[in-house]
Amino acid sequence: APGQPAVAPDAAAQPDAAPLDATSRPEARMVLNELRQNGIVVDFGYELRDHRGPSHQPVFVVVAWATTRDGSRLEGEPAEAPSKKAAQRDAAERLLDRLSEHGLLGRPCVVR
């Protein structure tokens, strides 16, 4: 409506669009790379904590970590997924949440 501020389109109006929640943010691994390039984190990576289940239905448990400028190591909450790539993607999101909790990002925290 005229005079009202523009808002993001409703996900229902675009069936292929992701809902406007955590999944609508830029891809977490890209954000972590930008944080490293900008010197906000010195390094980051992933640690495979567990791999269980039958070969046709594996479960990977991955934790993402980051080293900050002051030398602290922060870890996100463990993420479980049926592939390493998906577990890393989810772990990266959880690490961004942790970095936000520590005031290293300008993004809202997501309570899980």
N, C-alpha and C positions, 0 to 999 in steps of 0.2 A: 504494500500500500504506500502511496505517496506520503513523504514526511516521516516514514518509519525507517530505522536503520536497516541496512542490508544484513541478512542472516544467511548462514550456510543452508543450502537446500536440504530439505528433509530426505533422509535416506529412502523412505517409502516412495518418494516421487521419482527416484532413480533406482530401479530394482537392482542394478549391478553395482551401485555405490556401497561402500562400507559404511556401517553406522558411524555416527560422529562420536566415537569413544576412543579408547587407546589404539585401536587399529587404524584410525584415520591420521595419526601422527606420522611424520616422516619415518622411513624405515630405520629402526633402532641402530642397526650396525652402521648405517651411513652417519647417523648423529654421533655415534662413538668415534668414528673416523674424523669427523669435523672437530670434535672436542680434543682429539689428539693433535690434529693439525694446528689448532688454536692454543695449544699448551695448557688447556684446562685439566687434561689428564696426560700423564707421561706415557702410559701404555695401557693396553687392555687385552684381554684374551678370554679363553673358555677352558674350563676344566671338566672333563668327563668324570662324573662321580660314580655313576653306576650304569650298567648295561645288563638288562635282564629280559626274561621272557623267551619264548621260542623264536627261532629264526624267522618264521613267517609272521610274527607279531611282536617285534622287539619294542622295548621301552628304554629310551636313553634319558639319563638324568644329567643335566649340564648346569654348571654355575658359571656366570660371567663375572670377571673381576676387572678392576681398574686400579692403577697406581696413580695417586694424585701428586701434585707438585711438591707437597710437603713430605712425600714418601709413604703416606698411608696407603694401605691396600683395602679397598672396599669391595665387597661381594654382594651380588644380588641374591634373591631367594632362588633355590633350585627350581629348574624347569624340567618337566617331563614331557616327552613327545615320542611318536613312533619313528622319527628319523633324527639323526644328529643335526641336520640343517634346521629343522623345525625347533628342536630343543635349543639350539644356539640363538635362533631368532627370539624365542620367548625369554630366554635368559638375558639377552641384551635389553629387552624391554624392562625386565625386573632390575637390571643394573641401573638403567636410567632413572627408575623410581628411587633407587637407593641414593644415587648422586643428587637427585632433587631434594631428598630428605636432608642431605648434608649441605644444601644451599649452593651446589655447584651448577645448577641449571635453573632456568627461569620457567620451568614447566610445573604444573600442579602434580602433586603426589597422587598416585592411584592406590587406593586401599584394596588389597587382595584378600 
